Amino acid sequence: MAVMGVQLVVSLVMASLMQRMSPYCSFARWLLCNGSLFRFKHPTDDELRMLAGKPRMKPKKDSYRRQNGDSDDKPLSIPKDIDLHLETKPIMTMDALVLRYFLEYQWFVDFAVYSTVVYLFTEGYFCLVDPQKEVNIGVLWCLLTVFFSVKVLFTMMQHYFRSEEGGERSVCLTFALFFLLVSMVVLIVREDYLEFGLDSGFAALNENLEVFLKRQGWEWSVPFTNLTFKLILVALCSFIGACLTFPGLRLAQTHLDALRLAADRPMIQLLLHASFLPPIIVVLLWIKPITRDFLLHAPMGKEAVELMSNSTYNSMRLWIIVILCLLRLAMTRYHMQAYLCLADRWVEQMKREAGRITTIEIQRKVSRIFCYLTVIGLQYLAPIILTLHATFVLKTLGDYSWGLFPEPPGVSPALDALPLAPVTSSEEEEEEDIQATVAHITTALVALRSVFTPLFYRGLFAFLTWWVAVCQIVTSLFGLYFHQYLVAT
């Protein structure tokens, strides 16, 4: 059994390309800086003075200012109802380099792209070779992408926690407690309604792990129980829900703003509505009475007609999730432009108000919207990347198929059939050490496959994919209600 081979070479090439080509060719940078997005430039002090009907300030020497009591600490205030119109400018690479979290955004999105390429290569590669003979390195890339997605979302949540106002912190904690309660309710629902297979998957893991430890000479029973496993999942669900709170709220706002911008383009509005529905569809895919029972045994009069097989439904479910993720990814620029247009919308709202405002506050408000563009991009793209790569892991580790072929049985291989490390009799000591090392690694990987079975992976990653969709539904629907009915427009 080969541990290293073509896959390792492709992985090393992709890692080298990602490092060397990033300054010249970057999908993340192209997504924002190809000239299709435009930002609003903040007005200068002289422009605001002219609009307010005040003379242009002439530069004075510091000694003259001190003698006359002038100070730069006194900001200029102007009426809010001035005829202010912001200038637009296409976003270029030099503009984006100063954005907050731009380097993190570029590295994360590019890594997700290269990870997808490696996974697609391994999927094609395993169509030619036996999947049991090599370790799927593409899955390792996808697992890293899932981890980095959660890490990016956690970093964004930390940013809100460090806010001086403190209101964002309260929102995150409130939703974390809410999702804690929701996850407790979900985990006690029977598998006749939510077909994750968590109970059967954990039972297989518990049994295989105990047998494996006994084979190693450890007379010790596994201390985990079903309740302990579910408590860990509940804590993880609460954490993921808190991380997805502000991405969901922001998605709702950009969705409404994008619909306003596309008011005269019905086809774009249709695509925007379609891109907002994927989490709802993903949630329904795992509700057994609504989807599986209806599609597999559709009632036709007094008889039930089987529309598709079990394996066909599993493959169709994976394809639906991938297509929905690509659809939402295709609408990224519309949401980013809708966010950038908040600057012009704020100025129009300001002109309808009475009173005065300082020039510094106007400039700061307009500039801040552009400075947080990459933060909004991460909040929009991270849930998509998380869902997509969790689906890839579910397909591979769960032994599903992309085609309409019967799926392999989700059972664990016999632990008694584990191969032992072969003892080589080579005369050369270096060759013997290499072969022994490869044999030990192979034995460990086979043992790992025997403990963590496809049945366990199916339950865990199906639940993870479903839960991310649930969090997006709750937060985005609350965001729609908040921005439409609670925020003054």
C-alpha positions in Angstrom: 0.0 0.0 0.0 1.5 3.3 -1.1 1.5 6.1 1.4 3.3 8.6 -0.8 3.0 9.0 -4.6 1.3 11.1 -7.2 -1.0 12.8 -4.7 1.9 14.0 -2.6 3.7 15.4 -5.6 0.5 17.3 -6.6 0.1 18.6 -3.1 3.7 19.8 -3.0 3.3 21.5 -6.4 0.0 23.2 -5.3 1.6 24.4 -2.0 4.6 25.8 -4.0 2.3 27.5 -6.5 0.2 29.0 -3.8 3.3 30.6 -2.2 5.0 31.8 -5.4 2.0 32.8 -7.5 0.1 34.7 -4.8 1.7 38.1 -5.6 0.9 37.7 -9.3 -2.2 35.6 -9.6 -4.8 35.5 -6.8 -8.5 34.5 -7.1 -9.2 36.4 -3.9 -7.6 39.6 -5.2 -9.3 39.2 -8.6 -12.7 38.9 -6.9 -12.4 42.4 -5.4 -9.9 44.2 -7.5 -10.7 43.5 -11.1 -12.4 46.9 -11.6 -16.0 45.7 -11.5 -16.5 46.9 -7.9 -16.4 50.7 -7.2 -16.0 52.5 -3.9 -17.0 55.9 -2.8 -14.3 58.4 -2.0 -14.7 60.6 1.1 -14.9 64.3 0.4 -12.0 66.5 1.4 -12.2 69.4 3.8 -12.0 72.0 1.0 -14.9 70.3 -0.8 -17.0 70.3 2.3 -16.2 74.0 3.0 -17.3 75.0 -0.5 -20.6 73.1 -0.2 -21.2 74.7 3.2 -20.5 78.2 1.7 -17.4 78.8 3.8 -14.1 80.2 2.5 -11.2 77.8 1.8 -8.8 77.5 4.7 -5.4 78.9 4.0 -2.3 77.3 5.6 -1.0 79.3 8.6 2.2 79.1 10.4 2.2 77.4 13.8 3.4 80.5 15.7 0.6 82.6 14.1 -2.0 80.0 15.1 -0.9 79.9 18.7 -1.0 83.7 18.9 -4.6 83.9 17.6 -5.8 80.9 19.6 -6.4 78.7 16.5 -6.1 75.0 17.0 -6.4 71.9 14.9 -8.4 70.3 17.7 -11.5 72.2 16.7 -13.2 70.2 13.9 -15.2 72.1 11.4 -18.9 71.5 11.5 -21.2 72.0 8.6 -25.0 71.6 8.0 -26.2 68.1 7.3 -28.4 69.1 4.4 -25.6 70.2 2.1 -25.7 69.0 -1.5 -23.0 66.4 -1.1 -22.4 63.8 -3.9 -19.7 61.2 -3.4 -17.3 60.4 -6.2 -16.8 56.8 -7.2 -13.6 55.0 -8.1 -13.0 51.4 -9.2 -11.2 49.3 -6.6 -7.7 48.4 -7.6 -5.0 46.3 -6.0 -3.2 49.3 -4.5 -6.5 50.4 -2.8 -7.2 46.9 -1.3 -3.7 46.5 0.2 -4.6 48.9 3.0 -7.9 47.1 3.9 -8.3 45.5 7.3 -7.6 41.8 7.3 -6.8 41.9 3.5 -3.8 39.5 3.9 -5.9 37.0 5.9 -8.7 37.3 3.3 -6.4 36.7 0.4 -4.6 33.7 2.0 -7.8 32.0 3.2 -9.7 32.3 -0.1 -6.6 31.2 -2.2 -6.0 28.3 0.1 -9.7 27.2 -0.4 -9.3 27.4 -4.2 -6.1 25.3 -4.2 -7.7 22.9 -1.8 -10.6 22.4 -4.1 -8.2 21.8 -7.0 -6.3 19.2 -5.1 -9.6 17.5 -4.1 -10.9 17.4 -7.6 -7.6 15.9 -8.8 -7.7 13.2 -6.1 -11.3 12.4 -7.1 -10.3 11.9 -10.7 -7.2 10.0 -9.6 -9.1 7.5 -7.5 -11.3 6.8 -10.5 -8.2 5.1 -12.0 -6.7 3.4 -8.9 -8.1 1.5 -6.0 -9.0 3.9 -3.2 -8.0 1.3 -0.6 -4.4 1.4 -1.7 -3.6 5.0 -1.0 -4.4 7.7 1.5 -6.6 10.4 0.1 -4.6 13.6 0.6 -7.4 15.7 -0.9 -9.4 15.0 2.2 -6.6 16.3 4.4 -6.7 19.6 2.4 -10.5 19.8 2.8 -10.2 19.1 6.6 -7.7 21.9 6.9 -10.0 24.2 4.9 -12.9 23.4 7.3 -10.6 24.2 10.2 -9.4 27.5 8.7 -13.0 28.5 7.9 -14.0 28.1 11.6 -10.8 29.9 12.6 -11.6 32.8 10.3 -15.1 33.1 11.6 -13.8 33.0 15.2 -11.3 35.8 14.3 -14.2 37.9 13.0 -16.1 37.2 16.2 -13.1 38.3 18.3 -13.1 41.5 16.4 -16.7 42.3 17.5 -15.8 41.2 21.1 -13.1 43.9 21.2 -15.6 46.6 20.2 -15.7 49.5 22.6 -19.5 49.7 22.5 -20.1 46.2 23.7 -23.4 45.7 21.9 -21.9 43.2 19.5 -20.6 41.1 22.4 -24.0 40.8 23.9 -25.5 39.8 20.5 -22.9 37.0 20.1 -23.5 35.7 23.6 -27.3 35.8 23.2 -27.1 33.8 20.0 -24.6 31.4 21.5 -27.1 30.6 24.3 -29.9 30.3 21.9 -28.1 27.9 19.7 -27.1 25.9 22.8 -30.7 25.3 23.5 -31.6 24.6 19.9 -28.8 22.0 19.6 -30.0 20.2 22.7 -33.4 19.9 21.2 -32.1 18.7 17.9 -29.9 16.0 19.4 -32.8 14.4 21.2 -34.9 14.1 18.0 -35.2 10.6 16.7 -33.5 9.5 13.5 -36.9 8.8 12.0 -37.1 12.6 11.5 -33.5 13.8 11.3 -31.4 11.1 9.5 -27.8 12.0 10.5 -27.0 8.6 12.0 -25.1 10.1 14.9 -26.2 7.4 17.4 -25.2 4.4 15.1 -22.0 6.1 14.1 -20.9 6.8 17.7 -21.9 3.3 18.8 -19.6 1.9 16.0 -16.8 4.2 17.1 -17.2 3.2 20.8 -17.1 -0.5 20.0 -14.2 -0.3 17.5 -12.1 1.9 19.8 -12.6 -0.5 22.8 -11.6 -3.5 20.6 -8.6 -1.6 19.3 -7.3 -0.7 22.7 -7.7 -4.3 23.9 -5.6 -5.4 20.9 -2.9 -3.1 22.0 -2.9 -4.8 25.4 -4.8 -2.1 27.3 -7.4 -3.6 29.5 -9.4 -0.5 29.7 -12.9 0.4 28.7 -13.6 3.5 26.7 -14.8 6.3 29.1 -17.0 8.0 26.5 -20.7 7.7 26.7 -23.4 8.8 24.3 -24.3 11.6 26.6 -20.7 12.9 26.8 -20.4 12.8 23.0 -23.6 14.8 22.6 -22.5 17.3 25.2 -19.3 17.9 23.2 -21.4 18.4 20.1 -23.7 20.8 21.9 -20.7 23.0 22.9 -19.4 22.9 19.3 -22.8 23.8 18.0 -23.0 26.8 20.3 -19.6 28.0 19.3 -20.3 27.6 15.6 -23.6 29.5 16.0 -21.9 32.4 17.8 -19.3 32.6 15.0 -22.0 32.6 12.3 -24.1 35.3 14.0 -22.8 38.4 12.4 -22.2 36.7 9.0 -25.9 35.9 8.9 -26.9 39.4 10.0 -24.6 41.0 7.4 -25.9 38.6 4.7 -29.5 39.8 5.3 -28.4 43.5 5.0 -26.4 43.0 1.8 -29.2 40.9 0.4 -31.8 43.7 0.9 -29.4 46.3 -0.4 -28.5 44.1 -3.5 -32.2 43.8 -4.3 -32.6 47.6 -4.2 -29.7 48.0 -6.5 -31.1 45.5 -8.9 -34.6 46.9 -8.9 -34.7 47.2 -12.7 -33.1 43.8 -13.4 -35.6 41.1 -12.6 -33.2 38.2 -13.6 -30.6 39.4 -11.1 -33.3 39.7 -8.4 -34.3 36.1 -9.1 -30.7 34.9 -8.8 -30.3 36.9 -5.5 -33.5 35.3 -4.1 -32.2 31.9 -5.3 -28.8 32.4 -3.6 -30.6 33.3 -0.3 -32.5 30.0 -0.2 -29.6 27.4 -0.1 -29.5 27.0 3.7 -33.2 26.3 3.8 -32.9 23.6 1.1 -29.9 22.0 2.9 -31.9 21.8 6.1 -34.8 20.1 4.3 -32.5 17.5 2.7 -31.9 15.8 6.0 -35.5 15.9 7.3 -36.5 12.4 6.4 -40.4 12.7 6.1 -40.1 15.7 3.8 -37.4 14.6 1.4 -36.2 11.0 1.6 -39.5 9.3 2.3 -41.3 11.4 -0.3 -38.7 11.0 -3.1 -37.9 7.3 -2.4 -41.5 6.2 -1.9 -43.8 8.8 -3.5 -47.5 8.2 -2.8 -49.4 7.6 -6.1 -53.0 6.8 -5.3 -53.2 3.7 -3.1 -49.6 2.6 -3.9 -46.2 4.1 -3.4 -43.8 4.5 -6.3 -40.1 4.4 -5.8 -38.7 7.4 -7.7 -35.0 6.8 -6.9 -32.7 4.4 -5.0 -31.1 5.1 -1.7 -27.6 5.7 -3.2 -29.1 7.9 -5.9 -30.7 10.1 -3.3 -27.4 10.4 -1.3 -25.5 11.4 -4.5 -28.2 13.9 -5.5 -28.1 15.5 -2.0 -24.3 16.1 -2.4 -24.7 17.5 -5.9 -27.5 19.9 -4.7 -25.3 21.3 -1.9 -22.4 21.8 -4.3 -24.6 23.6 -6.9 -26.1 25.8 -4.2 -22.7 26.8 -2.9 -21.5 27.7 -6.4 -24.7 29.8 -7.0 -24.1 31.8 -3.8 -20.4 32.2 -4.8 -21.5 33.6 -8.2 -23.5 36.3 -6.5 -20.5 37.5 -4.3 -19.9 40.7 -6.2 -23.5 41.9 -6.1 -23.4 41.6 -2.3 -20.0 43.3 -2.0 -21.2 46.2 -4.2 -24.4 46.5 -2.1 -22.2 46.9 1.0 -20.0 49.5 -0.6 -23.1 51.5 -1.6 -23.9 51.9 2.1 -21.7 55.0 2.0 -23.9 56.8 -0.6 -27.0 55.6 1.2 -25.8 57.0 4.5 -25.0 60.4 2.8 -28.5 60.6 1.3 -30.0 59.8 4.7 -27.8 62.4 6.4 -29.0 65.1 3.9 -32.6 64.5 5.1 -31.7 65.2 8.7 -31.5 68.6 10.5 -28.6 69.9 12.5 -24.8 70.0 12.0 -22.1 67.4 11.6 -18.3 67.6 11.7 -16.3 67.1 8.5 -14.2 64.5 10.2 -17.2 62.4 11.1 -18.4 62.4 7.4 -15.0 61.4 6.2 -14.6 58.7 8.8 -18.0 57.2 8.1 -17.4 57.0 4.4 -13.9 55.7 4.7 -14.8 53.1 7.3 -17.3 51.3 5.0 -14.5 50.7 2.5 -12.0 49.7 5.1 -14.1 46.8 6.3 -14.8 45.4 2.8 -12.5 42.4 3.3 -14.2 41.7 6.7 -17.6 41.6 4.9 -16.0 39.4 2.2 -14.8 36.9 4.8 -18.1 36.8 6.5 -19.8 36.1 3.2 -17.4 33.5 1.8 -16.4 31.6 4.9 -19.8 29.9 5.4 -19.8 29.0 1.7 -16.3 27.5 1.9 -17.1 25.7 5.2 -20.3 24.1 3.8 -18.6 23.1 0.4 -15.6 21.4 1.9 -17.6 19.8 4.7 -19.6 18.2 1.9 -16.4 17.0 0.2 -15.3 15.4 3.4 -18.7 13.9 3.9 -18.6 12.3 0.4 -15.1 10.8 0.7 -14.9 9.7 4.3 -18.6 8.6 4.3 -18.0 6.4 1.2 -20.6 8.1 -0.9 -20.5 8.4 -4.6 -20.9 11.3 -7.1 -22.6 9.1 -9.6 -25.7 7.0 -9.7 -23.9 3.8 -8.5 -24.7 1.8 -5.4 -22.9 3.1 -2.4 -20.5 0.9 -0.4 -21.8 -0.3 2.9 -20.9 1.9 5.8 -19.5 -0.7 8.0 -16.1 -1.0 9.5 -13.5 -3.5 8.4 -12.7 -6.3 10.7 -10.2 -5.4 13.3 -8.8 -8.9 13.3 -7.8 -8.5 9.7 -5.4 -5.6 10.4 -2.1 -6.3 8.6 0.9 -6.5 10.8 4.1 -4.6 9.9 6.2 -6.8 7.7 9.7 -7.6 8.7 12.1 -6.9 5.9 15.2 -8.9 5.3 17.1 -6.4 3.1 20.8 -6.4 3.3 20.9 -2.6 3.1 20.1 -0.9 6.4 18.8 2.3 4.8 16.3 0.5 2.6 15.2 -1.6 5.6 14.5 1.5 7.7 12.5 3.1 4.9 10.4 0.1 4.3 9.8 -0.4 8.1 8.7 3.2 8.5 6.3 3.0 5.6 4.9 -0.3 7.0 4.4 1.3 10.4 2.6 4.3 8.9 0.5 2.0 6.8 -0.5 -0.1 9.8 -1.4 3.0 11.8 -3.6 4.4 9.0 -5.4 1.1 8.5 -6.0 0.9 12.2 -7.3 4.5 12.1 -9.7 3.5 9.3 -10.9 0.6 11.4 -11.7 2.8 14.4 -13.2 5.8 12.6 -15.6 4.1 10.2 -17.5 5.6 7.3 -20.6 5.3 9.5 -19.2 7.6 12.0 -18.0 10.2 9.4 -21.4 10.2 7.8 -23.2 11.1 11.0 -20.6 13.7 12.1 -20.1 15.6 8.9 -23.8 15.4 7.8 -24.7 17.0 11.1 -22.0 19.6 10.8 -23.2 20.6 7.3 -26.8 20.6 8.4 -26.0 22.7 11.5 -24.1 25.4 9.6 -27.2 25.8 7.4 -29.5 26.0 10.4 -27.3 28.8 11.9 -27.4 30.7 8.7 -31.2 30.4 8.4 -31.8 31.7 12.0 -29.4 34.6 11.8 -30.2 35.7 8.3 -34.0 35.6 8.9 -33.5 37.6 12.1 -31.4 40.0 10.1 -34.1 40.5 7.6 -36.6 41.2 10.3 -34.2 43.6 12.1 -33.2 45.6 9.0 -36.7 45.8 7.6 -38.8 46.5 10.7 -36.5 47.6 13.6 -34.0 49.8 11.9 -35.2 53.2 10.7 -34.7 53.6 7.0 
